[in-house]
Amino acid sequence: MGYIDYSKEPRSDIAFIDMKSFYASVECVDRGLNPLRTSLCVMSRADNTSGLILASSPLFKKVFGRSNVGRAYGLPFDIKTRKFNYYNAQEQGIKVSPQYIAYIENWAKRTLIVAPRMDYYIEKNIEIQNILLNYASSADILPYSIDEGFIDLTSSLNYFIQEKDLSPEVKLDLLSARIQYDIHKQTGIVPTIGMSNSNPLLAKLALDNEAKNKKNFRANWSYQDVESKVWTIPKMTDFWGIGYRMEKRLHQLGITSICDLANFNPDILKKELGANGLQLWFHANGVDESNVHQPYKAKSQGLGNSQILPHDYVHQVDIELVLSEMAEQVAIRLRRAHKKASKVSIHVSYSRTEMKKAIQGQVKIDPSNSTRILTQAVLTLFRDRYTSGAVRRIGVFYSGFVDEHFSLISLFDQVEMIEKEEQLQSSIDQIRDQFGFLALQKGSALLDASRNIARSKLVGGHSAGGLEGLK
């Protein structure tokens, strides 16, 4: 560890708090059940064999060997009958025995499968944020997602833990334990906390790689632990910023561990991987100069929306209806951002029964935020690539942004017609802003294939809420 002089690196007392199996825990507590001793799964379209698993309790994961994300048909039992799924076992190469079948069916009968309630989860998140405000100001709290976030306790650590003979590590652990207790007492949810007396990165690594496996669900990683803990993370993909593709690129450079990465030549990393490679080198050495008060904000590259259809769409006219609706929804968000897009992309995935490669396409257009123009581009992309087959997932994406005041007018454009269209579009947007997205709808919204009304009742794509950014 001769590369970094940690005495010159910034230090802060950080806790990274994660609500253990948040959605599933909320559902368990609401039913008076222990989240750690209940087999429960939160599933979108919980009555459907192709439902999407959004969250599951720790016991559910242990019993069925499942992660949070998956499909109902991937479970070792049928969600309706709770009988063993022989087909799934055969697909996954599971060795089936009478004892195993009995074990699965016994737990399947005791397992709760519930639909998501996004509004309720948001309420619980707000309740937890209010608990954190008892220990730090809002400026010291950075939500990372609905179930996890950073809290900088540097300013309040000595206020709450006043014993002068205690080390900063002990003080941070005591205060984190107090926060942990308050959250569990008030909400019934068990928080896991990664801590660091150094920086946010090390707190996050502590949570992901140690705290989740400890009995008290707390762990502290600081500068003095880089060599013994950071460098010994067993899987490279368990490290911040390294996915399977990046791992493959690092392997090509002869880097097979975090220790190798930390001791590699940073100049070569920068040459081969750019600024990202250099950042990974610093992170592998425990260096992170970001802070909770000035979080990094990625430059917006585009706007998009995608959805998994409730069933296979086999008719082209129905697929095009949903594509048109999504094109309009993203166009509204584009206008609210005061931007025009010069690139339009689509992604259409077939049903798993089709065994077909997904459709992907992109086209450049003159900068526009017109619903009509963007919808035409989306439908043209689709029609040029689609022949037949059942579709299950659809995505629409706009990028290549310019300011909304930018316009390209040719001699062949009818300026008066363009202005009338923009005025009509603006009036529709104003009505929807005031009275809701469903206040003005085309007659096609009443067709069985339409998704506008159904999705108006969603939050984040799941039950209880509204169309993202449109309600």
MOKA-V285294 format. One record per pair of residues at least 4 apart in sequence whose ideal C-beta (glycine too) atoms are under 6 Angstrom apart, sorted by the first residue. I is the first residue (numbers start at 1). GAP is how many residues later the second one is. Records with the same first field share a line. If there is no record, write none. Layout:
I = GAP + GAP
//
This chain:
1 = 226
3 = 282
4 = 281 + 283
6 = 217
11 = 187
12 = 140 + 142
13 = 140 + 141 + 144 + 159 + 184
14 = 138 + 182 + 186 + 189
15 = 136 + 138 + 161 + 178 + 180
16 = 134 + 178 + 187 + 188 + 191
17 = 174 + 176
18 = 130 + 174 + 189
19 = 128 + 170 + 172
20 = 170 + 172
21 = 4 + 34 + 36 + 37
22 = 125
23 = 19 + 32 + 98
24 = 16 + 18 + 31 + 32 + 33
25 = 10 + 164
26 = 95 + 98
27 = 13 + 87
28 = 5 + 7 + 10 + 12
29 = 159
33 = 5
34 = 4
35 = 22
36 = 22
38 = 19
39 = 20 + 21 + 24 + 68 + 71 + 72
40 = 17 + 72
41 = 12 + 15 + 19 + 72
42 = 12 + 13 + 72 + 74
43 = 8 + 10 + 70
44 = 7 + 8 + 10 + 72 + 418
45 = 6
46 = 5 + 67 + 69
49 = 23 + 24
50 = 23
51 = 21
53 = 17
54 = 62
55 = 13
56 = 4 + 5 + 12
61 = 5
63 = 44
66 = 4
70 = 4
72 = 7
76 = 9 + 12 + 28
77 = 5 + 7 + 8 + 27 + 31
78 = 5 + 7
79 = 34
82 = 26 + 27
84 = 17 + 20 + 21
89 = 5 + 7
96 = 4
104 = 4
107 = 4
115 = 348
116 = 346 + 347
117 = 347
118 = 341 + 342 + 344 + 346 + 347
119 = 340 + 345 + 346
125 = 21
128 = 55
131 = 51 + 52
132 = 9 + 19
135 = 21 + 44
136 = 4 + 5 + 15 + 20
139 = 154
140 = 12
141 = 10
142 = 7 + 8 + 150 + 153
143 = 6
144 = 4 + 5
150 = 50 + 142
152 = 140
153 = 4 + 22
156 = 4
157 = 14
160 = 15
161 = 10 + 13 + 14
166 = 4 + 5
168 = 29
169 = 28 + 51
172 = 23 + 25
176 = 17 + 19 + 42
180 = 11 + 13
181 = 4
183 = 4 + 8
184 = 6
192 = 19 + 20 + 25
193 = 25
194 = 9 + 10 + 12 + 13 + 17 + 25
195 = 8 + 25
196 = 6 + 7 + 25 + 26
197 = 25
198 = 4 + 24 + 25
199 = 89
200 = 90
201 = 82 + 87
202 = 19 + 84
205 = 4 + 16
206 = 4 + 5 + 13 + 15
207 = 4
209 = 24
210 = 9
211 = 6 + 7 + 8
214 = 5
221 = 4 + 8
223 = 63
225 = 4
226 = 4 + 60
227 = 4
230 = 56
231 = 27 + 28 + 31
233 = 5 + 6 + 25
236 = 6 + 11
237 = 5 + 10
239 = 19
240 = 43
241 = 39
242 = 4 + 5
250 = 5
255 = 5 + 6 + 9
256 = 4
258 = 26
261 = 23
262 = 22 + 23
266 = 12 + 15
269 = 4 + 8 + 9 + 12
270 = 7 + 8
273 = 4
282 = 5
290 = 6
301 = 98
302 = 95 + 96 + 97
303 = 27 + 30 + 31 + 95
304 = 93
305 = 21 + 24 + 25 + 91
306 = 89
308 = 85
309 = 4 + 83
312 = 39 + 78 + 80
313 = 5 + 6 + 78
314 = 76
318 = 131
319 = 72
320 = 59
321 = 123 + 128
322 = 72 + 129
323 = 55 + 59
324 = 51
325 = 127
326 = 70
327 = 47 + 48 + 51 + 69
328 = 43
329 = 141
330 = 66 + 68
331 = 40 + 43
333 = 136
334 = 5 + 7 + 35 + 64
335 = 34
338 = 66
339 = 62 + 65
340 = 27 + 28 + 29 + 62 + 64
341 = 57 + 59
342 = 25 + 58
343 = 21 + 56 + 57
344 = 19 + 33 + 54
345 = 17 + 52
346 = 15 + 32 + 35 + 36 + 50
347 = 13 + 48
348 = 11 + 43 + 46
349 = 9 + 43 + 44
350 = 4 + 6 + 39 + 41
351 = 39 + 41
354 = 35 + 36
356 = 33
359 = 26
361 = 20 + 24
363 = 14 + 18
365 = 12
366 = 42
367 = 35 + 39
368 = 5
371 = 4
378 = 18
379 = 4
382 = 4
402 = 4
409 = 4
428 = 12
431 = 4 + 8 + 9
432 = 5 + 7
435 = 4
437 = 30 + 33 + 34
438 = 18
441 = 4
444 = 6
445 = 5 + 7 + 8
451 = 4
455 = 12
456 = 10 + 11
458 = 4 + 7
459 = 5 + 6
466 = 5
467 = 4
//
